[in-house]
Amino acid sequence: MEKIINSIEREIAEYLVKLSSTALSAKQHELVDGLFSTINDIERIGDFAAKIAFLL
């Protein structure tokens, strides 16, 4: 599952990079920045879950 999460995180990040290079309002740029943080957090949670599962 961790590999799937990593792959999805990369795909979303690539999309957000493309999106951020378009003409967005300041509020939209702020939202995109927040989404980058969110996907990074989700990826880290996946890493932690994999480590916990390994320990069980």
PDBQT receptor file of N, H, CA, C and O in Angstrom, charges set to zero:
ATOM      1  N   MET A   1       0.821  -1.205   0.000  1.00  0.00    +0.000 N 
ATOM      2  CA  MET A   1       0.000   0.000   0.000  1.00  0.00    +0.000 C 
ATOM      3  C   MET A   1       0.858   1.260   0.000  1.00  0.00    +0.000 C 
ATOM      4  O   MET A   1       0.485   2.269  -0.598  1.00  0.00    +0.000 OA
ATOM      5  N   GLU A   2       2.024   1.200   0.680  1.00  0.00    +0.000 N 
ATOM      6  H   GLU A   2       2.327   0.380   1.165  1.00  0.00    +0.000 HD
ATOM      7  CA  GLU A   2       2.868   2.380   0.737  1.00  0.00    +0.000 C 
ATOM      8  C   GLU A   2       3.317   2.809  -0.658  1.00  0.00    +0.000 C 
ATOM      9  O   GLU A   2       3.374   4.003  -0.954  1.00  0.00    +0.000 OA
ATOM     10  N   LYS A   3       3.638   1.834  -1.519  1.00  0.00    +0.000 N 
ATOM     11  H   LYS A   3       3.592   0.864  -1.279  1.00  0.00    +0.000 HD
ATOM     12  CA  LYS A   3       4.066   2.163  -2.887  1.00  0.00    +0.000 C 
ATOM     13  C   LYS A   3       2.938   2.835  -3.661  1.00  0.00    +0.000 C 
ATOM     14  O   LYS A   3       3.173   3.751  -4.449  1.00  0.00    +0.000 OA
ATOM     15  N   ILE A   4       1.723   2.376  -3.430  1.00  0.00    +0.000 N 
ATOM     16  H   ILE A   4       1.532   1.632  -2.789  1.00  0.00    +0.000 HD
ATOM     17  CA  ILE A   4       0.569   2.984  -4.095  1.00  0.00    +0.000 C 
ATOM     18  C   ILE A   4       0.392   4.424  -3.615  1.00  0.00    +0.000 C 
ATOM     19  O   ILE A   4       0.166   5.329  -4.418  1.00  0.00    +0.000 OA
ATOM     20  N   ILE A   5       0.496   4.629  -2.307  1.00  0.00    +0.000 N 
ATOM     21  H   ILE A   5       0.679   3.894  -1.655  1.00  0.00    +0.000 HD
ATOM     22  CA  ILE A   5       0.365   5.983  -1.756  1.00  0.00    +0.000 C 
ATOM     23  C   ILE A   5       1.443   6.892  -2.323  1.00  0.00    +0.000 C 
ATOM     24  O   ILE A   5       1.161   8.033  -2.689  1.00  0.00    +0.000 OA
ATOM     25  N   ASN A   6       2.675   6.400  -2.399  1.00  0.00    +0.000 N 
ATOM     26  H   ASN A   6       2.904   5.473  -2.102  1.00  0.00    +0.000 HD
ATOM     27  CA  ASN A   6       3.769   7.202  -2.951  1.00  0.00    +0.000 C 
ATOM     28  C   ASN A   6       3.505   7.578  -4.405  1.00  0.00    +0.000 C 
ATOM     29  O   ASN A   6       3.758   8.709  -4.820  1.00  0.00    +0.000 OA
ATOM     30  N   SER A   7       2.994   6.619  -5.173  1.00  0.00    +0.000 N 
ATOM     31  H   SER A   7       2.788   5.700  -4.836  1.00  0.00    +0.000 HD
ATOM     32  CA  SER A   7       2.701   6.870  -6.581  1.00  0.00    +0.000 C 
ATOM     33  C   SER A   7       1.602   7.918  -6.735  1.00  0.00    +0.000 C 
ATOM     34  O   SER A   7       1.721   8.839  -7.544  1.00  0.00    +0.000 OA
ATOM     35  N   ILE A   8       0.547   7.774  -5.963  1.00  0.00    +0.000 N 
ATOM     36  H   ILE A   8       0.450   7.027  -5.306  1.00  0.00    +0.000 HD
ATOM     37  CA  ILE A   8      -0.552   8.740  -6.021  1.00  0.00    +0.000 C 
ATOM     38  C   ILE A   8      -0.071  10.119  -5.589  1.00  0.00    +0.000 C 
ATOM     39  O   ILE A   8      -0.445  11.126  -6.190  1.00  0.00    +0.000 OA
ATOM     40  N   GLU A   9       0.754  10.166  -4.554  1.00  0.00    +0.000 N 
ATOM     41  H   GLU A   9       1.058   9.348  -4.066  1.00  0.00    +0.000 HD
ATOM     42  CA  GLU A   9       1.287  11.447  -4.075  1.00  0.00    +0.000 C 
ATOM     43  C   GLU A   9       2.096  12.133  -5.172  1.00  0.00    +0.000 C 
ATOM     44  O   GLU A   9       1.977  13.342  -5.370  1.00  0.00    +0.000 OA
ATOM     45  N   ARG A  10       2.920  11.363  -5.885  1.00  0.00    +0.000 N 
ATOM     46  H   ARG A  10       3.017  10.381  -5.724  1.00  0.00    +0.000 HD
ATOM     47  CA  ARG A  10       3.720  11.926  -6.982  1.00  0.00    +0.000 C 
ATOM     48  C   ARG A  10       2.832  12.463  -8.088  1.00  0.00    +0.000 C 
ATOM     49  O   ARG A  10       3.069  13.554  -8.606  1.00  0.00    +0.000 OA
ATOM     50  N   GLU A  11       1.807  11.697  -8.452  1.00  0.00    +0.000 N 
ATOM     51  H   GLU A  11       1.614  10.811  -8.031  1.00  0.00    +0.000 HD
ATOM     52  CA  GLU A  11       0.899  12.134  -9.520  1.00  0.00    +0.000 C 
ATOM     53  C   GLU A  11       0.158  13.412  -9.145  1.00  0.00    +0.000 C 
ATOM     54  O   GLU A  11       0.024  14.322  -9.963  1.00  0.00    +0.000 OA
ATOM     55  N   ILE A  12      -0.317  13.475  -7.918  1.00  0.00    +0.000 N 
ATOM     56  H   ILE A  12      -0.208  12.735  -7.253  1.00  0.00    +0.000 HD
ATOM     57  CA  ILE A  12      -1.016  14.682  -7.468  1.00  0.00    +0.000 C 
ATOM     58  C   ILE A  12      -0.055  15.865  -7.436  1.00  0.00    +0.000 C 
ATOM     59  O   ILE A  12      -0.417  16.969  -7.841  1.00  0.00    +0.000 OA
ATOM     60  N   ALA A  13       1.166  15.643  -6.957  1.00  0.00    +0.000 N 
ATOM     61  H   ALA A  13       1.460  14.745  -6.628  1.00  0.00    +0.000 HD
ATOM     62  CA  ALA A  13       2.162  16.718  -6.902  1.00  0.00    +0.000 C 
ATOM     63  C   ALA A  13       2.472  17.239  -8.303  1.00  0.00    +0.000 C 
ATOM     64  O   ALA A  13       2.578  18.449  -8.505  1.00  0.00    +0.000 OA
ATOM     65  N   GLU A  14       2.616  16.337  -9.267  1.00  0.00    +0.000 N 
ATOM     66  H   GLU A  14       2.530  15.354  -9.102  1.00  0.00    +0.000 HD
ATOM     67  CA  GLU A  14       2.870  16.762 -10.649  1.00  0.00    +0.000 C 
ATOM     68  C   GLU A  14       1.716  17.612 -11.173  1.00  0.00    +0.000 C 
ATOM     69  O   GLU A  14       1.934  18.622 -11.842  1.00  0.00    +0.000 OA
ATOM     70  N   TYR A  15       0.505  17.202 -10.868  1.00  0.00    +0.000 N 
ATOM     71  H   TYR A  15       0.328  16.382 -10.324  1.00  0.00    +0.000 HD
ATOM     72  CA  TYR A  15      -0.669  17.966 -11.287  1.00  0.00    +0.000 C 
ATOM     73  C   TYR A  15      -0.674  19.355 -10.636  1.00  0.00    +0.000 C 
ATOM     74  O   TYR A  15      -0.951  20.360 -11.291  1.00  0.00    +0.000 OA
ATOM     75  N   LEU A  16      -0.363  19.388  -9.337  1.00  0.00    +0.000 N 
ATOM     76  H   LEU A  16      -0.137  18.572  -8.805  1.00  0.00    +0.000 HD
ATOM     77  CA  LEU A  16      -0.356  20.672  -8.636  1.00  0.00    +0.000 C 
ATOM     78  C   LEU A  16       0.729  21.597  -9.174  1.00  0.00    +0.000 C 
ATOM     79  O   LEU A  16       0.532  22.811  -9.232  1.00  0.00    +0.000 OA
ATOM     80  N   VAL A  17       1.867  21.042  -9.566  1.00  0.00    +0.000 N 
ATOM     81  H   VAL A  17       2.027  20.056  -9.519  1.00  0.00    +0.000 HD
ATOM     82  CA  VAL A  17       2.931  21.862 -10.162  1.00  0.00    +0.000 C 
ATOM     83  C   VAL A  17       2.422  22.491 -11.455  1.00  0.00    +0.000 C 
ATOM     84  O   VAL A  17       2.608  23.685 -11.685  1.00  0.00    +0.000 OA
ATOM     85  N   LYS A  18       1.775  21.680 -12.302  1.00  0.00    +0.000 N 
ATOM     86  H   LYS A  18       1.624  20.709 -12.115  1.00  0.00    +0.000 HD
ATOM     87  CA  LYS A  18       1.209  22.208 -13.550  1.00  0.00    +0.000 C 
ATOM     88  C   LYS A  18       0.151  23.260 -13.251  1.00  0.00    +0.000 C 
ATOM     89  O   LYS A  18       0.108  24.312 -13.890  1.00  0.00    +0.000 OA
ATOM     90  N   LEU A  19      -0.695  22.968 -12.283  1.00  0.00    +0.000 N 
ATOM     91  H   LEU A  19      -0.660  22.113 -11.764  1.00  0.00    +0.000 HD
ATOM     92  CA  LEU A  19      -1.764  23.894 -11.923  1.00  0.00    +0.000 C 
ATOM     93  C   LEU A  19      -1.200  25.217 -11.406  1.00  0.00    +0.000 C 
ATOM     94  O   LEU A  19      -1.718  26.286 -11.729  1.00  0.00    +0.000 OA
ATOM     95  N   SER A  20      -0.146  25.141 -10.606  1.00  0.00    +0.000 N 
ATOM     96  H   SER A  20       0.274  24.273 -10.343  1.00  0.00    +0.000 HD
ATOM     97  CA  SER A  20       0.406  26.360 -10.020  1.00  0.00    +0.000 C 
ATOM     98  C   SER A  20       1.082  27.254 -11.046  1.00  0.00    +0.000 C 
ATOM     99  O   SER A  20       1.319  28.433 -10.784  1.00  0.00    +0.000 OA
ATOM    100  N   SER A  21       1.397  26.700 -12.220  1.00  0.00    +0.000 N 
ATOM    101  H   SER A  21       1.205  25.742 -12.433  1.00  0.00    +0.000 HD
ATOM    102  CA  SER A  21       2.033  27.524 -13.255  1.00  0.00    +0.000 C 
ATOM    103  C   SER A  21       1.006  28.213 -14.151  1.00  0.00    +0.000 C 
ATOM    104  O   SER A  21       1.375  28.920 -15.089  1.00  0.00    +0.000 OA
ATOM    105  N   THR A  22      -0.271  28.012 -13.869  1.00  0.00    +0.000 N 
ATOM    106  H   THR A  22      -0.571  27.438 -13.108  1.00  0.00    +0.000 HD
ATOM    107  CA  THR A  22      -1.324  28.675 -14.630  1.00  0.00    +0.000 C 
ATOM    108  C   THR A  22      -1.716  29.975 -13.934  1.00  0.00    +0.000 C 
ATOM    109  O   THR A  22      -1.240  30.283 -12.841  1.00  0.00    +0.000 OA
ATOM    110  N   ALA A  23      -2.580  30.715 -14.583  1.00  0.00    +0.000 N 
ATOM    111  H   ALA A  23      -2.966  30.465 -15.471  1.00  0.00    +0.000 HD
ATOM    112  CA  ALA A  23      -3.038  31.988 -14.025  1.00  0.00    +0.000 C 
ATOM    113  C   ALA A  23      -4.049  31.721 -12.913  1.00  0.00    +0.000 C 
ATOM    114  O   ALA A  23      -5.219  31.442 -13.175  1.00  0.00    +0.000 OA
ATOM    115  N   LEU A  24      -3.584  31.812 -11.675  1.00  0.00    +0.000 N 
ATOM    116  H   LEU A  24      -2.634  32.039 -11.462  1.00  0.00    +0.000 HD
ATOM    117  CA  LEU A  24      -4.443  31.605 -10.515  1.00  0.00    +0.000 C 
ATOM    118  C   LEU A  24      -4.491  32.878  -9.680  1.00  0.00    +0.000 C 
ATOM    119  O   LEU A  24      -3.563  33.687  -9.696  1.00  0.00    +0.000 OA
ATOM    120  N   SER A  25      -5.567  33.033  -8.970  1.00  0.00    +0.000 N 
ATOM    121  H   SER A  25      -6.321  32.376  -8.957  1.00  0.00    +0.000 HD
ATOM    122  CA  SER A  25      -5.661  34.153  -8.035  1.00  0.00    +0.000 C 
ATOM    123  C   SER A  25      -4.772  33.857  -6.826  1.00  0.00    +0.000 C 
ATOM    124  O   SER A  25      -4.297  32.735  -6.651  1.00  0.00    +0.000 OA
ATOM    125  N   ALA A  26      -4.556  34.867  -6.009  1.00  0.00    +0.000 N 
ATOM    126  H   ALA A  26      -4.942  35.779  -6.151  1.00  0.00    +0.000 HD
ATOM    127  CA  ALA A  26      -3.743  34.688  -4.805  1.00  0.00    +0.000 C 
ATOM    128  C   ALA A  26      -4.368  33.628  -3.893  1.00  0.00    +0.000 C 
ATOM    129  O   ALA A  26      -3.660  32.809  -3.306  1.00  0.00    +0.000 OA
ATOM    130  N   LYS A  27      -5.670  33.650  -3.782  1.00  0.00    +0.000 N 
ATOM    131  H   LYS A  27      -6.245  34.316  -4.258  1.00  0.00    +0.000 HD
ATOM    132  CA  LYS A  27      -6.364  32.675  -2.936  1.00  0.00    +0.000 C 
ATOM    133  C   LYS A  27      -6.197  31.255  -3.492  1.00  0.00    +0.000 C 
ATOM    134  O   LYS A  27      -6.007  30.304  -2.733  1.00  0.00    +0.000 OA
ATOM    135  N   GLN A  28      -6.266  31.124  -4.802  1.00  0.00    +0.000 N 
ATOM    136  H   GLN A  28      -6.420  31.896  -5.418  1.00  0.00    +0.000 HD
ATOM    137  CA  GLN A  28      -6.085  29.812  -5.421  1.00  0.00    +0.000 C 
ATOM    138  C   GLN A  28      -4.659  29.297  -5.225  1.00  0.00    +0.000 C 
ATOM    139  O   GLN A  28      -4.455  28.109  -4.976  1.00  0.00    +0.000 OA
ATOM    140  N   HIS A  29      -3.670  30.194  -5.336  1.00  0.00    +0.000 N 
ATOM    141  H   HIS A  29      -3.836  31.160  -5.538  1.00  0.00    +0.000 HD
ATOM    142  CA  HIS A  29      -2.274  29.802  -5.078  1.00  0.00    +0.000 C 
ATOM    143  C   HIS A  29      -2.117  29.337  -3.632  1.00  0.00    +0.000 C 
ATOM    144  O   HIS A  29      -1.412  28.366  -3.354  1.00  0.00    +0.000 OA
ATOM    145  N   GLU A  30      -2.765  30.022  -2.741  1.00  0.00    +0.000 N 
ATOM    146  H   GLU A  30      -3.338  30.810  -2.966  1.00  0.00    +0.000 HD
ATOM    147  CA  GLU A  30      -2.721  29.635  -1.326  1.00  0.00    +0.000 C 
ATOM    148  C   GLU A  30      -3.318  28.239  -1.137  1.00  0.00    +0.000 C 
ATOM    149  O   GLU A  30      -2.786  27.428  -0.378  1.00  0.00    +0.000 OA
ATOM    150  N   LEU A  31      -4.403  27.969  -1.819  1.00  0.00    +0.000 N 
ATOM    151  H   LEU A  31      -4.835  28.627  -2.436  1.00  0.00    +0.000 HD
ATOM    152  CA  LEU A  31      -5.045  26.656  -1.743  1.00  0.00    +0.000 C 
ATOM    153  C   LEU A  31      -4.118  25.562  -2.297  1.00  0.00    +0.000 C 
ATOM    154  O   LEU A  31      -3.997  24.490  -1.705  1.00  0.00    +0.000 OA
ATOM    155  N   VAL A  32      -3.474  25.837  -3.419  1.00  0.00    +0.000 N 
ATOM    156  H   VAL A  32      -3.572  26.709  -3.899  1.00  0.00    +0.000 HD
ATOM    157  CA  VAL A  32      -2.547  24.869  -4.010  1.00  0.00    +0.000 C 
ATOM    158  C   VAL A  32      -1.399  24.595  -3.048  1.00  0.00    +0.000 C 
ATOM    159  O   VAL A  32      -1.006  23.443  -2.866  1.00  0.00    +0.000 OA
ATOM    160  N   ASP A  33      -0.860  25.637  -2.433  1.00  0.00    +0.000 N 
ATOM    161  H   ASP A  33      -1.179  26.573  -2.581  1.00  0.00    +0.000 HD
ATOM    162  CA  ASP A  33       0.215  25.450  -1.450  1.00  0.00    +0.000 C 
ATOM    163  C   ASP A  33      -0.248  24.565  -0.294  1.00  0.00    +0.000 C 
ATOM    164  O   ASP A  33       0.496  23.701   0.171  1.00  0.00    +0.000 OA
ATOM    165  N   GLY A  34      -1.462  24.782   0.158  1.00  0.00    +0.000 N 
ATOM    166  H   GLY A  34      -2.066  25.483  -0.220  1.00  0.00    +0.000 HD
ATOM    167  CA  GLY A  34      -2.011  23.953   1.232  1.00  0.00    +0.000 C 
ATOM    168  C   GLY A  34      -2.183  22.505   0.800  1.00  0.00    +0.000 C 
ATOM    169  O   GLY A  34      -1.993  21.588   1.599  1.00  0.00    +0.000 OA
ATOM    170  N   LEU A  35      -2.540  22.299  -0.456  1.00  0.00    +0.000 N 
ATOM    171  H   LEU A  35      -2.695  23.044  -1.105  1.00  0.00    +0.000 HD
ATOM    172  CA  LEU A  35      -2.690  20.936  -0.973  1.00  0.00    +0.000 C 
ATOM    173  C   LEU A  35      -1.349  20.219  -1.047  1.00  0.00    +0.000 C 
ATOM    174  O   LEU A  35      -1.279  19.013  -0.811  1.00  0.00    +0.000 OA
ATOM    175  N   PHE A  36      -0.278  20.952  -1.375  1.00  0.00    +0.000 N 
ATOM    176  H   PHE A  36      -0.335  21.931  -1.567  1.00  0.00    +0.000 HD
ATOM    177  CA  PHE A  36       1.063  20.357  -1.355  1.00  0.00    +0.000 C 
ATOM    178  C   PHE A  36       1.386  19.854   0.051  1.00  0.00    +0.000 C 
ATOM    179  O   PHE A  36       1.897  18.746   0.216  1.00  0.00    +0.000 OA
ATOM    180  N   SER A  37       1.094  20.653   1.042  1.00  0.00    +0.000 N 
ATOM    181  H   SER A  37       0.680  21.553   0.909  1.00  0.00    +0.000 HD
ATOM    182  CA  SER A  37       1.341  20.236   2.427  1.00  0.00    +0.000 C 
ATOM    183  C   SER A  37       0.503  19.025   2.794  1.00  0.00    +0.000 C 
ATOM    184  O   SER A  37       0.978  18.109   3.466  1.00  0.00    +0.000 OA
ATOM    185  N   THR A  38      -0.738  19.023   2.353  1.00  0.00    +0.000 N 
ATOM    186  H   THR A  38      -1.125  19.767   1.807  1.00  0.00    +0.000 HD
ATOM    187  CA  THR A  38      -1.640  17.919   2.667  1.00  0.00    +0.000 C 
ATOM    188  C   THR A  38      -1.157  16.609   2.064  1.00  0.00    +0.000 C 
ATOM    189  O   THR A  38      -1.148  15.582   2.743  1.00  0.00    +0.000 OA
ATOM    190  N   ILE A  39      -0.756  16.633   0.794  1.00  0.00    +0.000 N 
ATOM    191  H   ILE A  39      -0.764  17.467   0.243  1.00  0.00    +0.000 HD
ATOM    192  CA  ILE A  39      -0.311  15.375   0.184  1.00  0.00    +0.000 C 
ATOM    193  C   ILE A  39       0.992  14.885   0.815  1.00  0.00    +0.000 C 
ATOM    194  O   ILE A  39       1.216  13.680   0.928  1.00  0.00    +0.000 OA
ATOM    195  N   ASN A  40       1.848  15.820   1.227  1.00  0.00    +0.000 N 
ATOM    196  H   ASN A  40       1.666  16.799   1.136  1.00  0.00    +0.000 HD
ATOM    197  CA  ASN A  40       3.070  15.414   1.930  1.00  0.00    +0.000 C 
ATOM    198  C   ASN A  40       2.724  14.760   3.268  1.00  0.00    +0.000 C 
ATOM    199  O   ASN A  40       3.336  13.764   3.655  1.00  0.00    +0.000 OA
ATOM    200  N   ASP A  41       1.749  15.319   3.962  1.00  0.00    +0.000 N 
ATOM    201  H   ASP A  41       1.251  16.127   3.647  1.00  0.00    +0.000 HD
ATOM    202  CA  ASP A  41       1.324  14.738   5.244  1.00  0.00    +0.000 C 
ATOM    203  C   ASP A  41       0.743  13.344   5.053  1.00  0.00    +0.000 C 
ATOM    204  O   ASP A  41       1.040  12.432   5.826  1.00  0.00    +0.000 OA
ATOM    205  N   ILE A  42      -0.081  13.178   4.028  1.00  0.00    +0.000 N 
ATOM    206  H   ILE A  42      -0.322  13.918   3.400  1.00  0.00    +0.000 HD
ATOM    207  CA  ILE A  42      -0.685  11.874   3.766  1.00  0.00    +0.000 C 
ATOM    208  C   ILE A  42       0.391  10.847   3.437  1.00  0.00    +0.000 C 
ATOM    209  O   ILE A  42       0.318   9.704   3.888  1.00  0.00    +0.000 OA
ATOM    210  N   GLU A  43       1.381  11.245   2.658  1.00  0.00    +0.000 N 
ATOM    211  H   GLU A  43       1.441  12.173   2.290  1.00  0.00    +0.000 HD
ATOM    212  CA  GLU A  43       2.473  10.333   2.312  1.00  0.00    +0.000 C 
ATOM    213  C   GLU A  43       3.249   9.914   3.553  1.00  0.00    +0.000 C 
ATOM    214  O   GLU A  43       3.614   8.748   3.701  1.00  0.00    +0.000 OA
ATOM    215  N   ARG A  44       3.497  10.863   4.437  1.00  0.00    +0.000 N 
ATOM    216  H   ARG A  44       3.201  11.810   4.317  1.00  0.00    +0.000 HD
ATOM    217  CA  ARG A  44       4.198  10.546   5.695  1.00  0.00    +0.000 C 
ATOM    218  C   ARG A  44       3.381   9.595   6.560  1.00  0.00    +0.000 C 
ATOM    219  O   ARG A  44       3.939   8.685   7.173  1.00  0.00    +0.000 OA
ATOM    220  N   ILE A  45       2.082   9.793   6.617  1.00  0.00    +0.000 N 
ATOM    221  H   ILE A  45       1.629  10.533   6.120  1.00  0.00    +0.000 HD
ATOM    222  CA  ILE A  45       1.211   8.891   7.377  1.00  0.00    +0.000 C 
ATOM    223  C   ILE A  45       1.321   7.478   6.807  1.00  0.00    +0.000 C 
ATOM    224  O   ILE A  45       1.382   6.505   7.558  1.00  0.00    +0.000 OA
ATOM    225  N   GLY A  46       1.348   7.369   5.487  1.00  0.00    +0.000 N 
ATOM    226  H   GLY A  46       1.298   8.160   4.876  1.00  0.00    +0.000 HD
ATOM    227  CA  GLY A  46       1.523   6.067   4.855  1.00  0.00    +0.000 C 
ATOM    228  C   GLY A  46       2.840   5.419   5.249  1.00  0.00    +0.000 C 
ATOM    229  O   GLY A  46       2.897   4.215   5.500  1.00  0.00    +0.000 OA
ATOM    230  N   ASP A  47       3.911   6.231   5.304  1.00  0.00    +0.000 N 
ATOM    231  H   ASP A  47       3.864   7.209   5.100  1.00  0.00    +0.000 HD
ATOM    232  CA  ASP A  47       5.219   5.715   5.735  1.00  0.00    +0.000 C 
ATOM    233  C   ASP A  47       5.155   5.209   7.172  1.00  0.00    +0.000 C 
ATOM    234  O   ASP A  47       5.658   4.129   7.484  1.00  0.00    +0.000 OA
ATOM    235  N   PHE A  48       4.535   5.993   8.032  1.00  0.00    +0.000 N 
ATOM    236  H   PHE A  48       4.127   6.870   7.778  1.00  0.00    +0.000 HD
ATOM    237  CA  PHE A  48       4.428   5.587   9.441  1.00  0.00    +0.000 C 
ATOM    238  C   PHE A  48       3.589   4.316   9.582  1.00  0.00    +0.000 C 
ATOM    239  O   PHE A  48       3.934   3.422  10.355  1.00  0.00    +0.000 OA
ATOM    240  N   ALA A  49       2.496   4.240   8.836  1.00  0.00    +0.000 N 
ATOM    241  H   ALA A  49       2.216   4.966   8.207  1.00  0.00    +0.000 HD
ATOM    242  CA  ALA A  49       1.639   3.056   8.901  1.00  0.00    +0.000 C 
ATOM    243  C   ALA A  49       2.401   1.808   8.453  1.00  0.00    +0.000 C 
ATOM    244  O   ALA A  49       2.253   0.738   9.042  1.00  0.00    +0.000 OA
ATOM    245  N   ALA A  50       3.219   1.953   7.406  1.00  0.00    +0.000 N 
ATOM    246  H   ALA A  50       3.340   2.823   6.927  1.00  0.00    +0.000 HD
ATOM    247  CA  ALA A  50       4.012   0.819   6.933  1.00  0.00    +0.000 C 
ATOM    248  C   ALA A  50       5.017   0.375   8.007  1.00  0.00    +0.000 C 
ATOM    249  O   ALA A  50       5.218  -0.821   8.223  1.00  0.00    +0.000 OA
ATOM    250  N   LYS A  51       5.630   1.332   8.663  1.00  0.00    +0.000 N 
ATOM    251  H   LYS A  51       5.467   2.303   8.488  1.00  0.00    +0.000 HD
ATOM    252  CA  LYS A  51       6.590   0.994   9.737  1.00  0.00    +0.000 C 
ATOM    253  C   LYS A  51       5.899   0.298  10.900  1.00  0.00    +0.000 C 
ATOM    254  O   LYS A  51       6.423  -0.668  11.454  1.00  0.00    +0.000 OA
ATOM    255  N   ILE A  52       4.724   0.790  11.266  1.00  0.00    +0.000 N 
ATOM    256  H   ILE A  52       4.298   1.574  10.816  1.00  0.00    +0.000 HD
ATOM    257  CA  ILE A  52       3.962   0.170  12.370  1.00  0.00    +0.000 C 
ATOM    258  C   ILE A  52       3.547  -1.250  11.975  1.00  0.00    +0.000 C 
ATOM    259  O   ILE A  52       3.662  -2.178  12.776  1.00  0.00    +0.000 OA
ATOM    260  N   ALA A  53       3.070  -1.415  10.755  1.00  0.00    +0.000 N 
ATOM    261  H   ALA A  53       2.977  -0.661  10.105  1.00  0.00    +0.000 HD
ATOM    262  CA  ALA A  53       2.653  -2.748  10.300  1.00  0.00    +0.000 C 
ATOM    263  C   ALA A  53       3.833  -3.718  10.300  1.00  0.00    +0.000 C 
ATOM    264  O   ALA A  53       3.665  -4.897  10.609  1.00  0.00    +0.000 OA
ATOM    265  N   PHE A  54       5.011  -3.233   9.960  1.00  0.00    +0.000 N 
ATOM    266  H   PHE A  54       5.147  -2.275   9.709  1.00  0.00    +0.000 HD
ATOM    267  CA  PHE A  54       6.201  -4.070   9.946  1.00  0.00    +0.000 C 
ATOM    268  C   PHE A  54       6.532  -4.554  11.366  1.00  0.00    +0.000 C 
ATOM    269  O   PHE A  54       6.994  -5.679  11.557  1.00  0.00    +0.000 OA
ATOM    270  N   LEU A  55       6.290  -3.694  12.348  1.00  0.00    +0.000 N 
ATOM    271  H   LEU A  55       5.915  -2.780  12.193  1.00  0.00    +0.000 HD
ATOM    272  CA  LEU A  55       6.605  -4.040  13.726  1.00  0.00    +0.000 C 
ATOM    273  C   LEU A  55       5.622  -5.058  14.308  1.00  0.00    +0.000 C 
ATOM    274  O   LEU A  55       5.965  -5.767  15.254  1.00  0.00    +0.000 OA
ATOM    275  N   LEU A  56       4.413  -5.141  13.762  1.00  0.00    +0.000 N 
ATOM    276  H   LEU A  56       4.134  -4.565  12.994  1.00  0.00    +0.000 HD
ATOM    277  CA  LEU A  56       3.398  -6.054  14.285  1.00  0.00    +0.000 C 
ATOM    278  C   LEU A  56       3.641  -7.398  13.753  1.00  0.00    +0.000 C 
ATOM    279  O   LEU A  56       2.899  -8.329  14.066  1.00  0.00    +0.000 OA
TER     280      LEU A  56
